[in-house]
């Protein structure tokens, strides 16, 4: 039973992440989207705003298929509920899940790179400073929870 939990819980957690994790430009927990919050205060030109909106819209069009994610989740549940555990089938599902997550992360990085390429050197510097401050705040929060 413990071995089953070790295999199933990370898989279920990963599936939940796929279903709930916002994309780079998806809605975050504080309203608005991540891209908008991080770019706020950078004094973007109207042209930059439009180009960023177009990139984000194109990225959203490549969003993962919810039906496919549900099918993947159902397949994982079938493994959990089966009389005999099929390790080979579980491995295949987990590998597929990892590949999907890898592709999603790759697309997020690509979008972030494309957006950054639209910024001036001054805007990039300001964004880098904001990112460093955010990392510091996150590190402080992490220390408080340990």
Secondary structure, 3 states (H helix, E strand, C coil): CHHHHHHHHHHHHHHHHHHHCCCCCCECCCCCEHHHHHHCCCCCCHHHHHHHHHHHHHHHHCCCCHHHHHHHHHHHHHHHHCCCCCHHHHHHHHHHHHHHHHHHHHHHHHHHHHHHHCCCHHHHHHHHHHHHHHHHHHHHHHHHHC
